[in-house]
Every structure is written in C-alpha cells, then in structure tokens.
Amino acid sequence: MKENAVITIISITIIVLNMMMIIVLDIKNAIMVATMAEVTMVTMAEIMAVMAEVTAATTAVITVATMAEVTAAVMAVTTAVITVVVKDVAAVGAGCFNLINN
C-alpha cells in the first residue's frame, strides 16, 4: 500500500513538473514572439527613416545639378542670341551711318 502511495505521489509530481514545463515553454514562446515583433518594427522604422533620408538627399543633389545644368544651358543660349542680335544691330547702325555720311 505504501509503495502505491509513493508511486502515485511520484506520478503526480511528474505530471505537475511536465505541466510547469509546458507553461514555461509557452511563456518563453510568447516572449520570443513579442521580442521578434518589436525588433522587426524598430528595424523597419529605422530602414524607412534611412530610405527617406537617402531619397531626400538624392533628390536634392539631382535637383541642384539639374538646375545648374539648365541654368548654364539657358545662359549660354541667351548669351549667344544676345551677341548675334547686338552684332546685327551694330551692323545695321553702321550701315545707316554709312548711308547718312555718303
């Protein structure tokens, strides 16, 4: 009879220990899932911030370079046109001066 009671106590102890082990594993899994979700969220937020910063910097550089290039091209064309017009006006003026003086 005594042996049966000891076996029963040992069996109950093993069952309780197994249940405690299952509870501990469930808690560990819940913590791991929460930690992974937090790490993923923080990592994604940092990646998005870096991407926004890189996009802004790239856009600024491209905009400045493009504006400088467009300004240089417009200035070159404008200077060339003004030079031609001034030469034509000077030639017409010289021709008129020659006509008047002859």
C-alpha positions as CSV (number, residue, x, y, z in Angstrom):
1,M,0.0,0.0,0.0
2,K,2.8,2.3,0.9
3,E,4.5,1.7,-2.5
4,N,1.3,2.6,-4.3
5,A,1.1,5.9,-2.5
6,V,4.8,6.7,-3.3
7,I,4.2,5.8,-7.0
8,T,1.1,8.0,-7.0
9,I,3.0,10.9,-5.5
10,I,5.9,10.5,-7.9
11,S,3.4,10.3,-10.9
12,I,1.6,13.4,-9.7
13,T,4.9,15.2,-9.3
14,I,6.0,14.2,-12.8
15,I,2.7,15.4,-14.2
16,V,2.9,18.7,-12.3
17,L,6.5,19.2,-13.5
18,N,5.5,18.5,-17.1
19,M,2.7,21.0,-16.8
20,M,5.1,23.6,-15.4
21,M,7.5,22.9,-18.2
22,I,4.7,23.4,-20.8
23,I,3.7,26.7,-19.1
24,V,7.4,27.9,-19.1
25,L,7.7,27.0,-22.8
26,D,4.5,28.8,-23.6
27,I,5.7,31.9,-21.7
28,K,9.1,31.7,-23.5
29,N,7.4,31.5,-26.9
30,A,5.2,34.4,-26.1
31,I,8.2,36.5,-25.1
32,M,10.1,35.5,-28.2
33,V,7.2,36.4,-30.5
34,A,6.8,39.8,-28.8
35,T,10.5,40.4,-29.0
36,M,10.7,39.5,-32.6
37,A,7.7,41.7,-33.4
38,E,9.4,44.6,-31.5
39,V,12.7,44.1,-33.2
40,T,11.1,43.9,-36.6
41,M,9.0,47.0,-36.0
42,V,12.1,49.0,-34.9
43,T,14.2,47.7,-37.7
44,M,11.6,48.5,-40.3
45,A,11.1,52.0,-38.9
46,E,14.9,52.7,-39.0
47,I,15.1,51.3,-42.6
48,M,12.2,53.6,-43.6
49,A,13.9,56.6,-42.0
50,V,17.2,55.9,-43.8
51,M,15.3,55.4,-47.1
52,A,13.5,58.7,-46.6
53,E,16.8,60.5,-45.8
54,V,18.6,58.9,-48.8
55,T,15.7,59.8,-51.1
56,A,15.6,63.4,-49.8
57,A,19.4,63.8,-50.2
58,T,19.4,62.2,-53.7
59,T,16.5,64.4,-54.8
60,A,18.3,67.5,-53.5
61,V,21.5,66.6,-55.3
62,I,19.7,65.8,-58.5
63,T,17.6,68.9,-58.4
64,V,20.7,71.2,-57.7
65,A,22.7,69.5,-60.5
66,T,19.8,69.7,-63.0
67,M,19.0,73.3,-62.1
68,A,22.7,74.2,-62.5
69,E,22.8,72.4,-65.9
70,V,19.6,74.0,-67.1
71,T,20.7,77.5,-66.0
72,A,24.1,77.1,-67.7
73,A,22.4,76.0,-70.9
74,V,19.9,78.8,-70.9
75,M,22.6,81.4,-70.1
76,A,24.7,80.0,-73.0
77,V,21.9,80.2,-75.5
78,T,20.8,83.6,-74.2
79,T,24.3,85.0,-74.4
80,A,24.7,83.6,-78.0
81,V,21.4,85.1,-79.1
82,I,22.1,88.5,-77.5
83,T,25.6,88.5,-79.1
84,V,24.1,87.8,-82.5
85,V,21.4,90.5,-82.1
86,V,23.9,93.1,-80.8
87,K,26.2,92.4,-83.8
88,D,23.2,92.7,-86.2
89,V,22.1,95.9,-84.6
90,A,25.6,97.2,-84.7
91,A,25.9,96.3,-88.4
92,V,22.6,97.9,-89.2
93,G,23.6,101.0,-87.3
94,A,27.0,101.1,-89.1
95,G,25.2,100.7,-92.5
96,C,22.8,103.5,-91.6
97,F,25.7,105.7,-90.5
98,N,27.5,105.0,-93.8
99,L,24.3,105.8,-95.8
100,I,23.9,109.1,-93.9
101,N,27.5,110.1,-94.3
102,N,27.8,109.2,-98.0
